[in-house]
Amino acid sequence: MGFILKIILTGIAALLLANFVPGILLEGIVSGILLALVLAILNAVVRPILIFLTIPVTFLTLGLFLLVINAIILYLADFILDGFSVEGFLNAIIFSLILSVVTYIIDLITG
């Protein structure tokens, strides 16, 4: 039950954030929930592989390259989902950074 609640809350948060971050288009609550689900799957499967492959770059940039990895994950979600669109790399980084903070707060609240 906790996982489903986190996905729903993250989807709602993503939908609200898409209204404030330019270049991010999310077409409704269902697309927001699907985005949260796709991001959860991509973060569980693809992100560890990308982090492993980019360890030297991440080390040299003192971890800031992880923001680029988050943007890449968003672009993959854009490729997978029809109701989600990302325009601009900087917009993807800003959206992923804010969504990461909001998701962390959701995790703290839901336990």
CORBEL-V642573 format. One record per helix or strand of 2 or more residues. SS is the DSSP state (2 for helix, 1 for strand). FROM is the first residue (numbers start at 1). TO is the last residue. If there is no record, write none. Layout:
ss = [SS | SS]
from = [FROM | FROM]
to = [TO | TO]
//
This chain:
ss = [2 | 1 | 2 | 2 | 2 | 1 | 2]
from = [2 | 24 | 29 | 55 | 65 | 84 | 89]
to = [20 | 26 | 53 | 60 | 80 | 86 | 110]
//
